[in-house]
Amino acid sequence: DENIKKQYFKNLKELDIKNVNAVLLLQPAKSPPKNIYLDYVTTAIVRAVKDYVFGKSDLNTALRKESEVAKQNIEGVAAADK
């Protein structure tokens, strides 16, 4: 609805000089296609970041370790699918 779009950011004085209507004209990009291995990679990244945040490991080491774990999990699933 055009009336609703005109109300966006109306009360934010910082944006008075900005063309916020241009943002509303944009169409969001399509999401990348998912594959069956995405969950293994996402889980590995989350575990690596947790190890880094809690001081268990530096980030590069944590990412390297979890990369190997994800690779093994993906190879196991791929082998089971054959």
SEFIZA-3560 file (N, C-alpha, C; in Angstrom, 3 decimals):
REM SEFIZA-3560
<numar><xx>0.849</xx><yy>-1.178</yy><zz>0.000</zz><atom>N</atom></numar>
<numar><xx>0.000</xx><yy>0.000</yy><zz>0.000</zz><atom>CA</atom></numar>
<numar><xx>0.897</xx><yy>1.245</yy><zz>0.000</zz><atom>C</atom></numar>
<numar><xx>0.627</xx><yy>2.172</yy><zz>-0.860</zz><atom>N</atom></numar>
<numar><xx>1.445</xx><yy>3.374</yy><zz>-0.998</zz><atom>CA</atom></numar>
<numar><xx>1.409</xx><yy>4.254</yy><zz>0.253</zz><atom>C</atom></numar>
<numar><xx>0.288</xx><yy>4.324</yy><zz>0.928</zz><atom>N</atom></numar>
<numar><xx>0.199</xx><yy>5.135</yy><zz>2.147</zz><atom>CA</atom></numar>
<numar><xx>1.121</xx><yy>4.607</yy><zz>3.236</zz><atom>C</atom></numar>
<numar><xx>1.215</xx><yy>3.306</yy><zz>3.330</zz><atom>N</atom></numar>
<numar><xx>2.102</xx><yy>2.699</yy><zz>4.326</zz><atom>CA</atom></numar>
<numar><xx>3.551</xx><yy>2.986</yy><zz>3.964</zz><atom>C</atom></numar>
<numar><xx>3.895</xx><yy>2.860</yy><zz>2.688</zz><atom>N</atom></numar>
<numar><xx>5.266</xx><yy>3.113</yy><zz>2.263</zz><atom>CA</atom></numar>
<numar><xx>5.685</xx><yy>4.556</yy><zz>2.535</zz><atom>C</atom></numar>
<numar><xx>4.773</xx><yy>5.482</yy><zz>2.408</zz><atom>N</atom></numar>
<numar><xx>5.092</xx><yy>6.885</yy><zz>2.661</zz><atom>CA</atom></numar>
<numar><xx>5.374</xx><yy>7.142</yy><zz>4.142</zz><atom>C</atom></numar>
<numar><xx>4.873</xx><yy>6.295</yy><zz>5.011</zz><atom>N</atom></numar>
<numar><xx>5.065</xx><yy>6.455</yy><zz>6.451</zz><atom>CA</atom></numar>
<numar><xx>6.410</xx><yy>5.919</yy><zz>6.935</zz><atom>C</atom></numar>
<numar><xx>7.069</xx><yy>5.081</yy><zz>6.125</zz><atom>N</atom></numar>
<numar><xx>8.357</xx><yy>4.524</yy><zz>6.527</zz><atom>CA</atom></numar>
<numar><xx>9.341</xx><yy>5.633</yy><zz>6.843</zz><atom>C</atom></numar>
<numar><xx>9.995</xx><yy>5.555</yy><zz>7.948</zz><atom>N</atom></numar>
<numar><xx>11.060</xx><yy>6.462</yy><zz>8.365</zz><atom>CA</atom></numar>
<numar><xx>10.608</xx><yy>7.915</yy><zz>8.494</zz><atom>C</atom></numar>
<numar><xx>9.327</xx><yy>8.166</yy><zz>8.544</zz><atom>N</atom></numar>
<numar><xx>8.817</xx><yy>9.535</yy><zz>8.564</zz><atom>CA</atom></numar>
<numar><xx>9.276</xx><yy>10.299</yy><zz>9.807</zz><atom>C</atom></numar>
<numar><xx>9.368</xx><yy>9.626</yy><zz>10.939</zz><atom>N</atom></numar>
<numar><xx>9.715</xx><yy>10.297</yy><zz>12.193</zz><atom>CA</atom></numar>
<numar><xx>11.211</xx><yy>10.348</yy><zz>12.467</zz><atom>C</atom></numar>
<numar><xx>12.028</xx><yy>9.885</yy><zz>11.548</zz><atom>N</atom></numar>
<numar><xx>13.473</xx><yy>9.918</yy><zz>11.738</zz><atom>CA</atom></numar>
<numar><xx>14.051</xx><yy>11.135</yy><zz>11.035</zz><atom>C</atom></numar>
<numar><xx>14.360</xx><yy>12.152</yy><zz>11.820</zz><atom>N</atom></numar>
<numar><xx>14.855</xx><yy>13.416</yy><zz>11.256</zz><atom>CA</atom></numar>
<numar><xx>16.196</xx><yy>13.236</yy><zz>10.538</zz><atom>C</atom></numar>
<numar><xx>16.983</xx><yy>12.259</yy><zz>10.966</zz><atom>N</atom></numar>
<numar><xx>18.270</xx><yy>12.013</yy><zz>10.324</zz><atom>CA</atom></numar>
<numar><xx>18.109</xx><yy>11.628</yy><zz>8.860</zz><atom>C</atom></numar>
<numar><xx>16.945</xx><yy>11.084</yy><zz>8.510</zz><atom>N</atom></numar>
<numar><xx>16.729</xx><yy>10.616</yy><zz>7.148</zz><atom>CA</atom></numar>
<numar><xx>15.941</xx><yy>11.608</yy><zz>6.291</zz><atom>C</atom></numar>
<numar><xx>15.673</xx><yy>12.800</yy><zz>6.829</zz><atom>N</atom></numar>
<numar><xx>14.918</xx><yy>13.791</yy><zz>6.061</zz><atom>CA</atom></numar>
<numar><xx>15.610</xx><yy>14.158</yy><zz>4.761</zz><atom>C</atom></numar>
<numar><xx>16.923</xx><yy>14.189</yy><zz>4.778</zz><atom>N</atom></numar>
<numar><xx>17.657</xx><yy>14.603</yy><zz>3.582</zz><atom>CA</atom></numar>
<numar><xx>17.999</xx><yy>13.418</yy><zz>2.677</zz><atom>C</atom></numar>
<numar><xx>17.583</xx><yy>12.229</yy><zz>3.051</zz><atom>N</atom></numar>
<numar><xx>17.876</xx><yy>11.026</yy><zz>2.274</zz><atom>CA</atom></numar>
<numar><xx>16.658</xx><yy>10.626</yy><zz>1.445</zz><atom>C</atom></numar>
<numar><xx>16.928</xx><yy>9.971</yy><zz>0.337</zz><atom>N</atom></numar>
<numar><xx>15.860</xx><yy>9.482</yy><zz>-0.533</zz><atom>CA</atom></numar>
<numar><xx>15.513</xx><yy>8.051</yy><zz>-0.110</zz><atom>C</atom></numar>
<numar><xx>14.761</xx><yy>7.916</yy><zz>0.966</zz><atom>N</atom></numar>
<numar><xx>14.426</xx><yy>6.584</yy><zz>1.479</zz><atom>CA</atom></numar>
<numar><xx>13.438</xx><yy>5.861</yy><zz>0.574</zz><atom>C</atom></numar>
<numar><xx>12.730</xx><yy>6.594</yy><zz>-0.255</zz><atom>N</atom></numar>
<numar><xx>11.789</xx><yy>5.951</yy><zz>-1.176</zz><atom>CA</atom></numar>
<numar><xx>12.514</xx><yy>5.081</yy><zz>-2.187</zz><atom>C</atom></numar>
<numar><xx>13.761</xx><yy>5.404</yy><zz>-2.485</zz><atom>N</atom></numar>
<numar><xx>14.535</xx><yy>4.585</yy><zz>-3.416</zz><atom>CA</atom></numar>
<numar><xx>14.730</xx><yy>3.178</yy><zz>-2.866</zz><atom>C</atom></numar>
<numar><xx>14.878</xx><yy>3.058</yy><zz>-1.561</zz><atom>N</atom></numar>
<numar><xx>15.043</xx><yy>1.744</yy><zz>-0.939</zz><atom>CA</atom></numar>
<numar><xx>13.790</xx><yy>0.904</yy><zz>-1.120</zz><atom>C</atom></numar>
<numar><xx>12.656</xx><yy>1.532</yy><zz>-1.045</zz><atom>N</atom></numar>
<numar><xx>11.395</xx><yy>0.804</yy><zz>-1.135</zz><atom>CA</atom></numar>
<numar><xx>11.110</xx><yy>0.316</yy><zz>-2.554</zz><atom>C</atom></numar>
<numar><xx>11.793</xx><yy>0.863</yy><zz>-3.539</zz><atom>N</atom></numar>
<numar><xx>11.593</xx><yy>0.444</yy><zz>-4.919</zz><atom>CA</atom></numar>
<numar><xx>12.395</xx><yy>-0.801</yy><zz>-5.264</zz><atom>C</atom></numar>
<numar><xx>13.404</xx><yy>-1.107</yy><zz>-4.457</zz><atom>N</atom></numar>
<numar><xx>14.276</xx><yy>-2.242</yy><zz>-4.736</zz><atom>CA</atom></numar>
<numar><xx>13.561</xx><yy>-3.566</yy><zz>-4.479</zz><atom>C</atom></numar>
<numar><xx>13.872</xx><yy>-4.531</yy><zz>-5.310</zz><atom>N</atom></numar>
<numar><xx>13.366</xx><yy>-5.885</yy><zz>-5.109</zz><atom>CA</atom></numar>
<numar><xx>14.478</xx><yy>-6.694</yy><zz>-4.432</zz><atom>C</atom></numar>
<numar><xx>14.152</xx><yy>-7.469</yy><zz>-3.424</zz><atom>N</atom></numar>
<numar><xx>15.202</xx><yy>-8.254</yy><zz>-2.762</zz><atom>CA</atom></numar>
<numar><xx>15.766</xx><yy>-9.308</yy><zz>-3.710</zz><atom>C</atom></numar>
<numar><xx>17.033</xx><yy>-9.615</yy><zz>-3.525</zz><atom>N</atom></numar>
<numar><xx>17.680</xx><yy>-10.646</yy><zz>-4.335</zz><atom>CA</atom></numar>
<numar><xx>17.130</xx><yy>-12.016</yy><zz>-3.948</zz><atom>C</atom></numar>
<numar><xx>17.158</xx><yy>-12.915</yy><zz>-4.895</zz><atom>N</atom></numar>
<numar><xx>16.713</xx><yy>-14.280</yy><zz>-4.606</zz><atom>CA</atom></numar>
<numar><xx>17.742</xx><yy>-14.979</yy><zz>-3.730</zz><atom>C</atom></numar>
<numar><xx>17.268</xx><yy>-15.832</yy><zz>-2.867</zz><atom>N</atom></numar>
<numar><xx>18.158</xx><yy>-16.604</yy><zz>-2.010</zz><atom>CA</atom></numar>
<numar><xx>18.922</xx><yy>-17.606</yy><zz>-2.858</zz><atom>C</atom></numar>
<numar><xx>20.159</xx><yy>-17.888</yy><zz>-2.481</zz><atom>N</atom></numar>
<numar><xx>20.901</xx><yy>-18.901</yy><zz>-3.240</zz><atom>CA</atom></numar>
<numar><xx>20.252</xx><yy>-20.264</yy><zz>-3.048</zz><atom>C</atom></numar>
<numar><xx>20.399</xx><yy>-21.127</yy><zz>-4.030</zz><atom>N</atom></numar>
<numar><xx>19.785</xx><yy>-22.452</yy><zz>-3.886</zz><atom>CA</atom></numar>
<numar><xx>20.421</xx><yy>-23.229</yy><zz>-2.732</zz><atom>C</atom></numar>
<numar><xx>19.608</xx><yy>-23.920</yy><zz>-2.000</zz><atom>N</atom></numar>
<numar><xx>20.109</xx><yy>-24.725</yy><zz>-0.889</zz><atom>CA</atom></numar>
<numar><xx>20.517</xx><yy>-26.090</yy><zz>-1.413</zz><atom>C</atom></numar>
<numar><xx>21.465</xx><yy>-26.676</yy><zz>-0.720</zz><atom>N</atom></numar>
<numar><xx>21.815</xx><yy>-28.050</yy><zz>-1.043</zz><atom>CA</atom></numar>
<numar><xx>21.824</xx><yy>-28.856</yy><zz>0.244</zz><atom>C</atom></numar>
<numar><xx>21.965</xx><yy>-30.143</yy><zz>0.102</zz><atom>N</atom></numar>
<numar><xx>21.827</xx><yy>-31.017</yy><zz>1.276</zz><atom>CA</atom></numar>
<numar><xx>22.996</xx><yy>-30.890</yy><zz>2.240</zz><atom>C</atom></numar>
<numar><xx>24.087</xx><yy>-30.243</yy><zz>1.822</zz><atom>N</atom></numar>
<numar><xx>25.269</xx><yy>-30.132</yy><zz>2.660</zz><atom>CA</atom></numar>
<numar><xx>25.346</xx><yy>-28.825</yy><zz>3.439</zz><atom>C</atom></numar>
<numar><xx>24.451</xx><yy>-27.905</yy><zz>3.169</zz><atom>N</atom></numar>
<numar><xx>24.515</xx><yy>-26.581</yy><zz>3.781</zz><atom>CA</atom></numar>
<numar><xx>24.445</xx><yy>-26.648</yy><zz>5.312</zz><atom>C</atom></numar>
<numar><xx>23.644</xx><yy>-27.527</yy><zz>5.852</zz><atom>N</atom></numar>
<numar><xx>23.531</xx><yy>-27.640</yy><zz>7.310</zz><atom>CA</atom></numar>
<numar><xx>24.851</xx><yy>-28.059</yy><zz>7.958</zz><atom>C</atom></numar>
<numar><xx>25.603</xx><yy>-28.922</yy><zz>7.301</zz><atom>N</atom></numar>
<numar><xx>26.887</xx><yy>-29.353</yy><zz>7.851</zz><atom>CA</atom></numar>
<numar><xx>27.858</xx><yy>-28.181</yy><zz>7.924</zz><atom>C</atom></numar>
<numar><xx>27.861</xx><yy>-27.353</yy><zz>6.896</zz><atom>N</atom></numar>
<numar><xx>28.763</xx><yy>-26.199</yy><zz>6.860</zz><atom>CA</atom></numar>
<numar><xx>28.336</xx><yy>-25.159</yy><zz>7.889</zz><atom>C</atom></numar>
<numar><xx>27.042</xx><yy>-24.875</yy><zz>7.956</zz><atom>N</atom></numar>
<numar><xx>26.535</xx><yy>-23.885</yy><zz>8.908</zz><atom>CA</atom></numar>
<numar><xx>26.845</xx><yy>-24.311</yy><zz>10.342</zz><atom>C</atom></numar>
<numar><xx>26.622</xx><yy>-25.569</yy><zz>10.647</zz><atom>N</atom></numar>
<numar><xx>26.901</xx><yy>-26.084</yy><zz>11.983</zz><atom>CA</atom></numar>
<numar><xx>28.386</xx><yy>-25.953</yy><zz>12.316</zz><atom>C</atom></numar>
<numar><xx>29.233</xx><yy>-26.248</yy><zz>11.359</zz><atom>N</atom></numar>
<numar><xx>30.673</xx><yy>-26.144</yy><zz>11.584</zz><atom>CA</atom></numar>
<numar><xx>31.090</xx><yy>-24.703</yy><zz>11.854</zz><atom>C</atom></numar>
<numar><xx>30.529</xx><yy>-23.775</yy><zz>11.116</zz><atom>N</atom></numar>
<numar><xx>30.864</xx><yy>-22.366</yy><zz>11.323</zz><atom>CA</atom></numar>
<numar><xx>30.417</xx><yy>-21.903</yy><zz>12.704</zz><atom>C</atom></numar>
<numar><xx>29.230</xx><yy>-22.291</yy><zz>13.105</zz><atom>N</atom></numar>
<numar><xx>28.723</xx><yy>-21.899</yy><zz>14.425</zz><atom>CA</atom></numar>
<numar><xx>29.617</xx><yy>-22.463</yy><zz>15.525</zz><atom>C</atom></numar>
<numar><xx>30.007</xx><yy>-23.726</yy><zz>15.406</zz><atom>N</atom></numar>
<numar><xx>30.889</xx><yy>-24.322</yy><zz>16.421</zz><atom>CA</atom></numar>
<numar><xx>32.238</xx><yy>-23.615</yy><zz>16.465</zz><atom>C</atom></numar>
<numar><xx>32.774</xx><yy>-23.256</yy><zz>15.296</zz><atom>N</atom></numar>
<numar><xx>34.069</xx><yy>-22.565</yy><zz>15.242</zz><atom>CA</atom></numar>
<numar><xx>33.978</xx><yy>-21.200</yy><zz>15.909</zz><atom>C</atom></numar>
<numar><xx>32.927</xx><yy>-20.479</yy><zz>15.640</zz><atom>N</atom></numar>
<numar><xx>32.767</xx><yy>-19.149</yy><zz>16.244</zz><atom>CA</atom></numar>
<numar><xx>32.596</xx><yy>-19.274</yy><zz>17.754</zz><atom>C</atom></numar>
<numar><xx>31.849</xx><yy>-20.270</yy><zz>18.207</zz><atom>N</atom></numar>
<numar><xx>31.688</xx><yy>-20.483</yy><zz>19.656</zz><atom>CA</atom></numar>
<numar><xx>33.042</xx><yy>-20.760</yy><zz>20.310</zz><atom>C</atom></numar>
<numar><xx>33.844</xx><yy>-21.618</yy><zz>19.690</zz><atom>N</atom></numar>
<numar><xx>35.170</xx><yy>-21.902</yy><zz>20.249</zz><atom>CA</atom></numar>
<numar><xx>36.008</xx><yy>-20.637</yy><zz>20.336</zz><atom>C</atom></numar>
<numar><xx>35.910</xx><yy>-19.806</yy><zz>19.319</zz><atom>N</atom></numar>
<numar><xx>36.668</xx><yy>-18.552</yy><zz>19.308</zz><atom>CA</atom></numar>
<numar><xx>36.163</xx><yy>-17.589</yy><zz>20.374</zz><atom>C</atom></numar>
<numar><xx>34.846</xx><yy>-17.412</yy><zz>20.458</zz><atom>N</atom></numar>
<numar><xx>34.255</xx><yy>-16.465</yy><zz>21.402</zz><atom>CA</atom></numar>
<numar><xx>34.544</xx><yy>-16.868</yy><zz>22.841</zz><atom>C</atom></numar>
<numar><xx>34.498</xx><yy>-18.154</yy><zz>23.129</zz><atom>N</atom></numar>
<numar><xx>34.737</xx><yy>-18.611</yy><zz>24.495</zz><atom>CA</atom></numar>
<numar><xx>36.217</xx><yy>-18.851</yy><zz>24.792</zz><atom>C</atom></numar>
<numar><xx>37.080</xx><yy>-18.438</yy><zz>23.869</zz><atom>N</atom></numar>
<numar><xx>38.511</xx><yy>-18.495</yy><zz>24.112</zz><atom>CA</atom></numar>
<numar><xx>39.132</xx><yy>-19.868</yy><zz>24.051</zz><atom>C</atom></numar>
<numar><xx>38.436</xx><yy>-20.835</yy><zz>23.487</zz><atom>N</atom></numar>
<numar><xx>38.976</xx><yy>-22.186</yy><zz>23.393</zz><atom>CA</atom></numar>
<numar><xx>40.015</xx><yy>-22.305</yy><zz>22.277</zz><atom>C</atom></numar>
<numar><xx>39.937</xx><yy>-21.404</yy><zz>21.302</zz><atom>N</atom></numar>
<numar><xx>40.819</xx><yy>-21.499</yy><zz>20.150</zz><atom>CA</atom></numar>
<numar><xx>40.853</xx><yy>-20.159</yy><zz>19.431</zz><atom>C</atom></numar>
<numar><xx>41.928</xx><yy>-19.934</yy><zz>18.663</zz><atom>N</atom></numar>
<numar><xx>41.899</xx><yy>-18.750</yy><zz>17.806</zz><atom>CA</atom></numar>
<numar><xx>41.000</xx><yy>-19.067</yy><zz>16.604</zz><atom>C</atom></numar>
<numar><xx>40.567</xx><yy>-18.037</yy><zz>15.921</zz><atom>N</atom></numar>
<numar><xx>39.549</xx><yy>-18.218</yy><zz>14.884</zz><atom>CA</atom></numar>
<numar><xx>40.036</xx><yy>-19.090</yy><zz>13.729</zz><atom>C</atom></numar>
<numar><xx>41.249</xx><yy>-18.871</yy><zz>13.260</zz><atom>N</atom></numar>
<numar><xx>41.751</xx><yy>-19.664</yy><zz>12.130</zz><atom>CA</atom></numar>
<numar><xx>41.831</xx><yy>-21.144</yy><zz>12.466</zz><atom>C</atom></numar>
<numar><xx>42.319</xx><yy>-21.450</yy><zz>13.660</zz><atom>N</atom></numar>
<numar><xx>42.416</xx><yy>-22.847</yy><zz>14.081</zz><atom>CA</atom></numar>
<numar><xx>41.040</xx><yy>-23.470</yy><zz>14.210</zz><atom>C</atom></numar>
<numar><xx>40.115</xx><yy>-22.744</yy><zz>14.811</zz><atom>N</atom></numar>
<numar><xx>38.750</xx><yy>-23.262</yy><zz>14.975</zz><atom>CA</atom></numar>
<numar><xx>38.093</xx><yy>-23.507</yy><zz>13.622</zz><atom>C</atom></numar>
<numar><xx>38.250</xx><yy>-22.561</yy><zz>12.695</zz><atom>N</atom></numar>
<numar><xx>37.658</xx><yy>-22.736</yy><zz>11.365</zz><atom>CA</atom></numar>
<numar><xx>38.302</xx><yy>-23.905</yy><zz>10.625</zz><atom>C</atom></numar>
<numar><xx>39.613</xx><yy>-24.041</yy><zz>10.740</zz><atom>N</atom></numar>
<numar><xx>40.305</xx><yy>-25.147</yy><zz>10.079</zz><atom>CA</atom></numar>
<numar><xx>39.820</xx><yy>-26.484</yy><zz>10.623</zz><atom>C</atom></numar>
<numar><xx>39.712</xx><yy>-26.575</yy><zz>11.961</zz><atom>N</atom></numar>
<numar><xx>39.265</xx><yy>-27.820</yy><zz>12.592</zz><atom>CA</atom></numar>
<numar><xx>37.840</xx><yy>-28.163</yy><zz>12.177</zz><atom>C</atom></numar>
<numar><xx>36.963</xx><yy>-27.191</yy><zz>12.250</zz><atom>N</atom></numar>
<numar><xx>35.555</xx><yy>-27.448</yy><zz>11.906</zz><atom>CA</atom></numar>
<numar><xx>35.368</xx><yy>-27.676</yy><zz>10.415</zz><atom>C</atom></numar>
<numar><xx>36.239</xx><yy>-27.097</yy><zz>9.602</zz><atom>N</atom></numar>
<numar><xx>36.194</xx><yy>-27.358</yy><zz>8.170</zz><atom>CA</atom></numar>
<numar><xx>36.449</xx><yy>-28.839</yy><zz>7.891</zz><atom>C</atom></numar>
<numar><xx>37.405</xx><yy>-29.393</yy><zz>8.605</zz><atom>N</atom></numar>
<numar><xx>37.702</xx><yy>-30.822</yy><zz>8.442</zz><atom>CA</atom></numar>
<numar><xx>36.528</xx><yy>-31.686</yy><zz>8.906</zz><atom>C</atom></numar>
<numar><xx>35.903</xx><yy>-31.292</yy><zz>10.028</zz><atom>N</atom></numar>
<numar><xx>34.752</xx><yy>-32.045</yy><zz>10.533</zz><atom>CA</atom></numar>
<numar><xx>33.605</xx><yy>-31.995</yy><zz>9.515</zz><atom>C</atom></numar>
<numar><xx>33.346</xx><yy>-30.811</yy><zz>8.980</zz><atom>N</atom></numar>
<numar><xx>32.266</xx><yy>-30.673</yy><zz>7.996</zz><atom>CA</atom></numar>
<numar><xx>32.586</xx><yy>-31.487</yy><zz>6.746</zz><atom>C</atom></numar>
<numar><xx>33.842</xx><yy>-31.440</yy><zz>6.322</zz><atom>N</atom></numar>
<numar><xx>34.238</xx><yy>-32.195</yy><zz>5.121</zz><atom>CA</atom></numar>
<numar><xx>34.034</xx><yy>-33.693</yy><zz>5.336</zz><atom>C</atom></numar>
<numar><xx>34.401</xx><yy>-34.192</yy><zz>6.514</zz><atom>N</atom></numar>
<numar><xx>34.203</xx><yy>-35.616</yy><zz>6.810</zz><atom>CA</atom></numar>
<numar><xx>32.723</xx><yy>-35.976</yy><zz>6.827</zz><atom>C</atom></numar>
<numar><xx>31.899</xx><yy>-35.119</yy><zz>7.436</zz><atom>N</atom></numar>
<numar><xx>30.461</xx><yy>-35.374</yy><zz>7.481</zz><atom>CA</atom></numar>
<numar><xx>29.857</xx><yy>-35.384</yy><zz>6.082</zz><atom>C</atom></numar>
<numar><xx>30.265</xx><yy>-34.439</yy><zz>5.251</zz><atom>N</atom></numar>
<numar><xx>29.734</xx><yy>-34.356</yy><zz>3.888</zz><atom>CA</atom></numar>
<numar><xx>30.182</xx><yy>-35.571</yy><zz>3.078</zz><atom>C</atom></numar>
<numar><xx>31.451</xx><yy>-35.964</yy><zz>3.217</zz><atom>N</atom></numar>
<numar><xx>31.938</xx><yy>-37.144</yy><zz>2.502</zz><atom>CA</atom></numar>
<numar><xx>31.197</xx><yy>-38.392</yy><zz>2.949</zz><atom>C</atom></numar>
<numar><xx>30.890</xx><yy>-38.487</yy><zz>4.244</zz><atom>N</atom></numar>
<numar><xx>30.139</xx><yy>-39.633</yy><zz>4.740</zz><atom>CA</atom></numar>
<numar><xx>28.737</xx><yy>-39.702</yy><zz>4.168</zz><atom>C</atom></numar>
<numar><xx>28.086</xx><yy>-38.563</yy><zz>4.094</zz><atom>N</atom></numar>
<numar><xx>26.731</xx><yy>-38.531</yy><zz>3.518</zz><atom>CA</atom></numar>
<numar><xx>26.767</xx><yy>-38.825</yy><zz>2.028</zz><atom>C</atom></numar>
<numar><xx>27.754</xx><yy>-38.256</yy><zz>1.341</zz><atom>N</atom></numar>
<numar><xx>27.875</xx><yy>-38.484</yy><zz>-0.106</zz><atom>CA</atom></numar>
<numar><xx>28.145</xx><yy>-39.958</yy><zz>-0.398</zz><atom>C</atom></numar>
<numar><xx>28.987</xx><yy>-40.592</yy><zz>0.443</zz><atom>N</atom></numar>
<numar><xx>29.278</xx><yy>-42.013</yy><zz>0.250</zz><atom>CA</atom></numar>
<numar><xx>28.047</xx><yy>-42.873</yy><zz>0.514</zz><atom>C</atom></numar>
<numar><xx>27.254</xx><yy>-42.474</yy><zz>1.487</zz><atom>N</atom></numar>
<numar><xx>26.038</xx><yy>-43.237</yy><zz>1.818</zz><atom>CA</atom></numar>
<numar><xx>24.997</xx><yy>-43.108</yy><zz>0.717</zz><atom>C</atom></numar>
<numar><xx>25.025</xx><yy>-41.992</yy><zz>-0.010</zz><atom>N</atom></numar>
<numar><xx>24.041</xx><yy>-41.784</yy><zz>-1.089</zz><atom>CA</atom></numar>
<numar><xx>24.364</xx><yy>-42.579</yy><zz>-2.338</zz><atom>C</atom></numar>
<numar><xx>25.600</xx><yy>-43.082</yy><zz>-2.448</zz><atom>N</atom></numar>
<numar><xx>25.997</xx><yy>-43.807</yy><zz>-3.663</zz><atom>CA</atom></numar>
<numar><xx>25.477</xx><yy>-45.208</yy><zz>-3.681</zz><atom>C</atom></numar>
//
